[in-house]
Amino acid sequence: MSENERQQEMQQAVEKGKAHFMETLGNLPEPIRAMMEHAPDQFVGYLRFREGVYRSTSEGAHLDIKTKELLYTVLDVVTGNLDGAKNHGHAGFKAGMTSGELAEACMQVMHVCGVTTWGMTGYKVVDYIASLEKAQKG
């Protein structure tokens, strides 16, 4: 691949990636923006991988979007990534995830990974989702 073709591929991936994140999360997270800006070669592969994860069940995926977002949320809870957990939690909420489902999943995480997952991140994300539910009810 020529340097010009590589540059075009990176630019196309950045544009496609912006649209993908707006579609899946409703925003462009700062860490992703920084990867696009500072590591566009790696972003090309990252986007391909993420698009594969986000395939729909009609495209042959086995997990629906709600389940995928629940998993991403609790994985971010495990790693202490509050911003990521809230981002994926909000996307999960839009896909039908409830605060009760998230709380139950966080209890499984706490059982395996310890109470710190709940005390540092988990309860904050569950409270956030509960506030979205409350706002939705009016």
N, C-alpha and C positions, 0 to 999 in steps of 0.2 A: 504494500500500500504506500502510495506516495505521501509526502508530507502534506500536500494540499488536500488529498483525500482524507487523511487523518484529521486535519483541522475541520473539514466539512462534517465528518462523522461526529466529532466532539460538539460542534455548534448545533447540529441537528439533535443530538442527545440532550443538550441543555434545554433547548426549546421544548422538546417532547417531554422532558423530565418536569419542567415547570407545569405543563398542562396535566401531567400524570399526578403530581402532588396536589394540585388544586382539585382534581377530581376525587382523589382518594382521601385526602385529609382536609381539604378546604383552605390550605395555606402552604407556604414554602418554608419549612423549618430552617432556622439559621445554620445548623450543621450541614444541611444539604446544600443550601446556597453557597456556603464556604467550599464544599467539595466541588461544586460546579465551577467555582471561580479559581480555586487553587490546585485542583486535581482533576481536570476535565477528562483526561485519559481514563482514570479509574472510575469516574462517574459513568462512562459509557457502559462498562461491565456491571456496575452497581444497578443501573437502571434496568438492564436486561434481566438481571436476577430478580429485582423487585417486581417487575412486570410479570414474571413467571409465578411468583408467589401470589400476586393479586389476580390471577386468572379466575374467572367465574366458574361456577359449577356447570354452566352451559358450555364452557370451553374445556371441560374435562377435569376441573379441579374437584377435590373431594370435600373440601371445607368451604362453607359459605362465608361471606364477608364478615358477618357478625362474629362468627367463631374465630376467624383470622384476627380481627381487631381485638377480641378478648385476649387471645394469646399474646399478641404484640403488647397489649396493655400490661398483662401480668409479667411478661419478660422484662419490660421496662421497670416495673415495680421491683423485680428481683435485682436488677442492676442499679437501682437507685436513681433512675432517669425520670424525674418528676415531669419535666416538660414533655418528654416523649410519651409517658404514660397518659398524660392529659390529652395530648394530640390524638393518640390511638383510642383513648377512652371516648373522646368526643365523636370520632368516626364510628366507633362501636355503638354508641348511643344512637347515632343517626341510622345505623343498620338494625336497631332494635334491641341492643343490649341494655339491661336494666342495672341499677345500682345493686340490687339483690344478687344478680348473677355475678357481678364483679366482686362483691363482698365474699361470696362463697368461694370463688376462684382464689381470691386473696388468702382465704383461710387455708386452702390447700397449699398455697405457696408458703405461708407461714409455718405450716406443719412440717414441710420438707426443709425450708431454708431459714427458719427462725423468725422470732417475733420482730426483729429489726425491720424486716420487709414491710410489716404492717405499720410499725411505729415511725418509720422514716418516710415512707412513700404511700403505702397501700391505702391507709385511711383517708389521706388527702385526696386521692383520686376518686375513691368511693364517695366522699363528700361532694366533690366536684360534679360527679354524675348525678347524685341526688339533687343537687341544685339545678341542674339542667332539667330533670324530671319535674321539679317543683315549678320552674319557670314555664315549662310546656303546659302544665295544668292551669296556669294562670293565676 
